[in-house]
């Protein structure tokens, strides 16, 4: 179980040697312990400068960059199941690939805000 008030969930990023990551970690603010998640499903490609937001029992990841390619895919990570799924666009077109942006919940939608469009 993931307690949203005392836990930070982190996806991906870069190591000190600039190697790309696509793992999921939790950090408990209360205990100061870090836990690596063993995920199922198709994990997003390793990336950095993506946007993430947490809505109820899921974390959503959009966009990001590898210095070679930028992304515009949206993935959902179910926190209790530790499972990834690709979110399929139900209509219209997806936002263009980007990095360094924000992703925020607004009602039953996720809104992508600004920055570094490819």
N, CA and C of each residue as an Amber inpcrd file, in Angstrom:
protein
   354
   0.8390000  -1.1820000   0.0000000   0.0000000   0.0000000   0.0000000
   0.8800000   1.2390000   0.0000000   0.4720000   2.2320000  -0.7780000
   1.2510000   3.4530000  -0.9200000   0.4860000   4.6140000  -0.3110000
   1.0550000   5.2070000   0.7190000   0.4290000   6.3080000   1.4330000
   0.8650000   7.6190000   0.7960000  -0.0490000   8.2830000   0.1060000
   0.3000000   9.4850000  -0.6460000   0.7750000  10.6360000   0.2250000
   0.4250000  10.6460000   1.5110000   0.8280000  11.7600000   2.3530000
   2.2330000  11.6040000   2.9160000   2.8050000  10.4090000   2.8700000
   4.1360000  10.2260000   3.4510000   5.1030000   9.5150000   2.5130000
   4.7550000   9.4120000   1.2360000   5.6050000   8.6890000   0.3030000
   5.7190000   9.4290000  -1.0220000   6.9270000   9.4520000  -1.5620000
   7.2020000  10.0230000  -2.8740000   7.5200000   8.8700000  -3.8100000
   6.8760000   8.8400000  -4.9750000   7.1350000   7.8050000  -5.9740000
   7.8820000   8.4590000  -7.1290000   8.9850000   7.8320000  -7.5450000
   9.8780000   8.4050000  -8.5590000  10.0390000   7.4200000  -9.7050000
   9.9820000   7.9350000 -10.9480000  10.2330000   7.1180000 -12.1270000
  11.3930000   7.7060000 -12.9100000  12.3060000   6.8330000 -13.3480000
  13.3310000   7.1860000 -14.3220000  14.3030000   8.2540000 -13.9050000
  14.8930000   8.8980000 -14.9280000  15.8620000   9.9560000 -14.7070000
  17.2450000   9.5500000 -15.1920000  18.2520000  10.2020000 -14.6330000
  19.6470000   9.9720000 -15.0030000  20.4730000   9.6390000 -13.7720000
  21.4790000   8.7790000 -13.9600000  22.4400000   8.5270000 -12.8950000
  23.4940000   9.6340000 -12.9190000  24.4110000   9.6140000 -11.9660000
  25.5070000  10.5880000 -11.9660000  26.3610000  10.4730000 -13.2200000
  26.4100000   9.2780000 -13.8110000  27.1710000   9.0550000 -15.0450000
  26.3300000   9.3040000 -16.2860000  25.1270000   9.8620000 -16.1190000
  24.1820000  10.1900000 -17.1850000  23.6270000   8.9760000 -17.9140000
  23.5760000   7.8290000 -17.2360000  22.8820000   6.6640000 -17.7820000
  21.3900000   6.8500000 -17.5350000  20.5770000   6.5540000 -18.5490000
  19.1260000   6.7010000 -18.4430000  18.5180000   5.5740000 -17.6200000
  17.4790000   5.9020000 -16.8540000  16.7990000   4.9270000 -16.0040000
  15.3230000   4.8240000 -16.3730000  14.7250000   3.6670000 -16.0760000
  13.2730000   3.5230000 -16.1780000  12.7250000   2.7040000 -15.0120000
  13.3850000   2.7980000 -13.8780000  12.9040000   2.0680000 -12.7020000
  11.9640000   2.9450000 -11.8810000  11.2570000   2.3110000 -10.9610000
  10.3410000   3.0150000 -10.0680000  10.8360000   2.8190000  -8.6380000
  10.9490000   3.9300000  -7.9250000  11.3730000   3.9110000  -6.5250000
  10.3450000   4.6370000  -5.6790000  10.2200000   4.2120000  -4.4390000
   9.4230000   4.9320000  -3.4460000  10.3650000   5.4030000  -2.3550000
  10.0890000   6.5810000  -1.8450000  10.8390000   7.0980000  -0.7100000
   9.8430000   7.4800000   0.3680000   9.9700000   6.8640000   1.5300000
   9.0950000   7.1710000   2.6600000   9.6610000   8.3710000   3.4090000
   8.9040000   9.4340000   3.4380000   9.3140000  10.6360000   4.1650000
   9.3700000  10.3370000   5.6590000   8.4550000   9.4990000   6.1230000
   8.3740000   9.1720000   7.5440000   9.5690000   8.3500000   8.0080000
   9.9080000   7.2720000   7.2770000  10.9870000   6.3750000   7.7200000
  12.3280000   6.6610000   7.0390000  12.3110000   7.4830000   6.0020000
  13.5060000   7.8110000   5.2070000  14.1020000   6.5740000   4.5330000
  13.2340000   5.6180000   4.1930000  13.6550000   4.3940000   3.5050000
  13.2720000   4.4690000   2.0280000  14.1320000   3.9300000   1.1920000
  13.9020000   3.8750000  -0.2490000  13.6170000   2.4310000  -0.6370000
  12.6220000   2.2340000  -1.5110000  12.2430000   0.9030000  -1.9730000
  12.1690000   0.8990000  -3.4840000  12.8010000  -0.0950000  -4.1020000
  12.7010000  -0.2460000  -5.5550000  11.5290000  -1.1760000  -5.8680000
  10.6730000  -0.7730000  -6.7940000   9.5020000  -1.5580000  -7.1750000
   9.8780000  -2.6010000  -8.2150000   9.3100000  -3.7840000  -8.1000000
   9.4140000  -4.8190000  -9.1330000   8.1400000  -4.7070000  -9.9660000
   8.2660000  -4.1830000 -11.1650000   7.1100000  -3.8340000 -11.9840000
   6.7360000  -4.9380000 -12.9650000   5.4520000  -4.9840000 -13.3130000
   4.9770000  -5.8310000 -14.3970000   4.4450000  -4.9270000 -15.4990000
   4.1700000  -5.5190000 -16.6470000   3.6970000  -4.7350000 -17.7850000
   4.8660000  -4.1260000 -18.5280000   4.5620000  -3.4270000 -19.5840000
   5.5900000  -2.8100000 -20.4240000   6.0010000  -1.4630000 -19.8330000
   7.1620000  -1.4380000 -19.2010000   7.6680000  -0.1930000 -18.6150000
   7.9720000   0.8160000 -19.7100000   7.8100000   2.1100000 -19.4250000
   8.2200000   3.1160000 -20.4020000   9.7130000   3.0150000 -20.6800000
  10.1140000   3.4630000 -21.8440000  11.5420000   3.5070000 -22.1800000
  12.2740000   4.3910000 -21.1720000  13.5470000   4.1100000 -20.9220000
  14.3200000   4.9920000 -20.0430000  14.2850000   6.4250000 -20.5770000
  14.2020000   7.3990000 -19.6680000  14.0900000   8.7970000 -20.0780000
  14.3310000   9.7330000 -18.9060000  14.4920000  11.0050000 -19.2310000
  14.5850000  12.0510000 -18.2210000  13.7310000  13.2360000 -18.6880000
  13.5330000  14.2030000 -17.8350000  12.7500000  15.4120000 -18.1220000
  11.3210000  15.1270000 -18.5590000  10.7810000  13.9890000 -18.1170000
   9.3730000  13.6730000 -18.3550000   8.5410000  14.3510000 -17.2750000
   7.2300000  14.2820000 -17.4290000   6.3260000  14.8030000 -16.4060000
   5.6070000  13.6340000 -15.7600000   5.3060000  13.7770000 -14.4850000
   4.5880000  12.7400000 -13.7570000   3.5850000  13.3980000 -12.8210000
   2.4640000  12.7230000 -12.6280000   1.5270000  13.1560000 -11.5960000
   0.8230000  11.9370000 -11.0310000   0.3850000  12.0910000  -9.8100000
  -0.2830000  11.0040000  -9.1110000  -1.7640000  11.3320000  -8.9990000
  -2.5970000  10.3940000  -9.4270000  -4.0440000  10.5510000  -9.3290000
  -4.5840000   9.2800000  -8.6880000  -5.2010000   9.4360000  -7.5230000
  -5.7360000   8.2950000  -6.7740000  -4.6450000   7.2370000  -6.6220000
  -4.8680000   6.0050000  -7.0980000  -3.9200000   4.9150000  -6.9290000
  -2.9700000   4.7220000  -8.0870000  -2.8140000   5.7470000  -8.9380000
  -1.9320000   5.6160000 -10.1030000  -0.9910000   6.8020000 -10.2320000
   0.1370000   6.5410000 -10.8850000   1.0600000   7.5890000 -11.2950000
   1.0640000   7.5860000 -12.8180000   0.9830000   8.7660000 -13.4130000
   0.9960000   8.9010000 -14.8640000   2.2970000   9.5610000 -15.2970000
   2.8630000   9.0530000 -16.3900000   4.1030000   9.5820000 -16.9640000
   3.8000000  10.0240000 -18.3900000   4.2310000  11.2400000 -18.7570000
   4.0700000  11.6960000 -20.1310000   5.3690000  12.3280000 -20.6110000
   5.7200000  12.0210000 -21.8700000   6.8400000  12.6790000 -22.5320000
   8.1860000  12.2970000 -21.9700000   9.1350000  13.2110000 -22.1350000
  10.5010000  12.9850000 -21.6950000  11.4410000  12.9040000 -22.8760000
  12.7150000  12.7070000 -22.5860000  13.7510000  12.7930000 -23.6050000
  14.8750000  11.8110000 -23.2990000  15.6380000  11.4580000 -24.3470000
  16.8320000  10.6250000 -24.1830000  18.0720000  11.3210000 -24.7210000
  17.9600000  12.5550000 -25.1790000  18.9890000  13.3100000 -25.8960000
  19.0580000  12.8810000 -27.3570000  18.3630000  11.8150000 -27.7340000
  18.2830000  11.3730000 -29.1300000  16.8330000  11.4280000 -29.6130000
  15.9190000  11.0420000 -28.7500000  14.4990000  11.0120000 -29.1090000
  13.6700000  11.5780000 -27.9540000  12.6030000  12.2870000 -28.3170000
  11.6420000  12.7800000 -27.3270000  10.3540000  11.9800000 -27.4760000
   9.5920000  11.8790000 -26.3880000   8.4100000  11.0280000 -26.3580000
   7.1280000  11.8410000 -26.2140000   6.0250000  11.2470000 -26.6620000
   4.7020000  11.8110000 -26.4080000   3.7240000  10.7240000 -25.9770000
   4.2410000   9.6670000 -25.3770000   3.3530000   8.5960000 -24.9120000
   2.9700000   8.8190000 -23.4520000   1.7850000   8.3120000 -23.1180000
   1.2660000   8.4150000 -21.7580000   1.1710000   7.0180000 -21.1760000
   1.7650000   6.8140000 -20.0170000   1.7320000   5.5150000 -19.3330000
   1.1270000   5.6890000 -17.9530000   0.4190000   4.6470000 -17.5130000
  -0.1510000   4.6240000 -16.1740000   0.5560000   3.5500000 -15.3640000
   0.9360000   3.8880000 -14.1570000   1.5500000   2.9400000 -13.2330000
   0.6030000   2.7650000 -12.0610000  -0.0020000   1.5710000 -11.9360000
  -0.9000000   1.2650000 -10.8160000  -0.0410000   0.9740000  -9.5920000
  -0.1200000   1.8260000  -8.6030000   0.7890000   1.7500000  -7.4550000
   0.6490000   0.4650000  -6.6540000  -0.5570000   0.0450000  -6.3380000
  -0.7160000  -1.1620000  -5.5220000  -0.3680000  -2.4310000  -6.2890000
  -0.6160000  -2.4510000  -7.6040000  -0.3240000  -3.6400000  -8.4200000
   1.1030000  -3.6200000  -8.9700000   1.7770000  -2.4610000  -8.8920000
   3.1210000  -2.2880000  -9.4770000   3.1100000  -2.6980000 -10.9480000
   2.1010000  -2.2200000 -11.6880000   1.9170000  -2.6270000 -13.0840000
   1.7690000  -1.4120000 -13.9940000   2.4790000  -1.4640000 -15.1370000
   2.4200000  -0.4280000 -16.1640000   1.4130000  -0.7920000 -17.2450000
   0.7160000   0.2190000 -17.7650000  -0.0970000   0.0630000 -18.9620000
   0.0470000   1.3170000 -19.8050000  -0.0410000   1.1410000 -21.1280000
  -0.0300000   2.2780000 -22.0440000  -1.4480000   2.8280000 -22.1010000
  -1.5870000   4.1380000 -21.9780000  -2.9000000   4.7720000 -22.0820000
  -3.1190000   5.1120000 -23.5490000  -4.2240000   4.6070000 -24.0950000
  -4.5400000   4.8290000 -25.5050000  -5.4270000   6.0560000 -25.6140000
  -5.0940000   6.9350000 -26.5360000  -5.8620000   8.1450000 -26.7580000
  -7.2420000   7.7760000 -27.3050000  -8.2890000   8.2000000 -26.6180000
  -9.6520000   7.8380000 -26.9990000 -10.1700000   8.6700000 -28.1700000
  -9.5450000   9.7480000 -28.4820000  -9.9980000  10.5960000 -29.5830000
  -9.1150000  11.8140000 -29.6970000  -9.0810000  12.3840000 -30.8700000
  -8.2280000  13.5450000 -31.0870000  -6.7760000  13.1330000 -31.2180000
  -5.9150000  14.1120000 -31.2310000  -4.4900000  13.8060000 -31.3890000
  -3.7580000  14.0370000 -30.0720000  -2.7040000  13.2610000 -29.8810000
  -1.8850000  13.3880000 -28.6690000  -1.0530000  14.6660000 -28.7560000
  -0.6690000  15.2330000 -27.6160000   0.2620000  16.3640000 -27.6450000
   1.5710000  15.9520000 -28.3190000   2.2690000  16.9030000 -28.8870000
   3.5380000  16.6090000 -29.5620000   4.5840000  16.1510000 -28.5430000
   5.6240000  15.4390000 -29.0060000   6.7080000  15.0410000 -28.0920000
   7.3000000  16.2740000 -27.4160000   7.6560000  16.1170000 -26.1380000
   8.2010000  17.2540000 -25.3960000   8.9340000  16.7900000 -24.1390000
   9.6740000  17.7020000 -23.5480000  10.3900000  17.4310000 -22.3080000
  10.4480000  18.7180000 -21.4960000  10.6420000  18.5800000 -20.1870000
  10.7140000  19.7420000 -19.3100000   9.3690000  20.4140000 -19.0820000
   8.2930000  19.6890000 -19.2370000   6.9350000  20.2150000 -19.1220000
   6.3010000  19.7870000 -17.8040000   5.0280000  20.0900000 -17.6450000
   4.2660000  19.6800000 -16.4560000   3.0510000  18.8730000 -16.8790000
   2.5940000  18.0200000 -15.9790000   1.3960000  17.2100000 -16.1710000
   0.5590000  17.3550000 -14.9090000  -0.6720000  17.8620000 -15.0620000
  -1.5170000  18.0850000 -13.8910000  -2.9140000  17.5150000 -14.1180000
  -3.5360000  16.9890000 -13.0540000  -4.9160000  16.5090000 -13.1840000
  -5.8840000  17.6860000 -13.1450000  -6.9240000  17.6080000 -13.9750000
  -7.9800000  18.6110000 -13.9890000  -9.2860000  17.8690000 -14.2140000
 -10.0400000  17.6410000 -13.1460000 -11.2530000  16.8230000 -13.2510000
 -10.8790000  15.4130000 -13.6530000 -11.4780000  14.9220000 -14.7410000
 -11.1560000  13.5650000 -15.2140000 -10.1700000  13.5890000 -16.3760000
  -9.4130000  14.6580000 -16.5020000  -8.4170000  14.7940000 -17.5780000
  -7.0330000  15.0600000 -17.0020000  -6.0270000  14.7960000 -17.8280000
  -4.6560000  15.1940000 -17.5130000  -4.2810000  16.2920000 -18.4960000
  -3.6960000  17.3680000 -18.0020000  -3.3500000  18.5100000 -18.8390000
  -1.8230000  18.6140000 -18.9160000  -1.3000000  18.6980000 -20.1410000
   0.1270000  18.8860000 -20.3930000   0.3700000  20.3700000 -20.5870000
   1.3100000  20.9110000 -19.8230000   1.5890000  22.3350000 -19.8860000
   2.9970000  22.6090000 -20.3760000   3.1050000  23.2290000 -21.5120000
   4.2770000  23.8970000 -22.0260000   5.5480000  23.1540000 -22.3070000
   6.5630000  23.8940000 -22.5890000   7.9770000  23.6020000 -22.6270000
   8.5000000  22.7440000 -23.7580000   9.6550000  23.0080000 -24.2050000
  10.5260000  22.2150000 -25.0850000   9.8320000  21.2390000 -26.0120000
   9.0040000  21.7520000 -26.8950000   8.3230000  20.9290000 -27.8870000
   9.3060000  20.6110000 -28.9940000   9.2810000  19.3560000 -29.4310000
  10.1990000  18.9170000 -30.4900000   9.5710000  19.1720000 -31.8420000
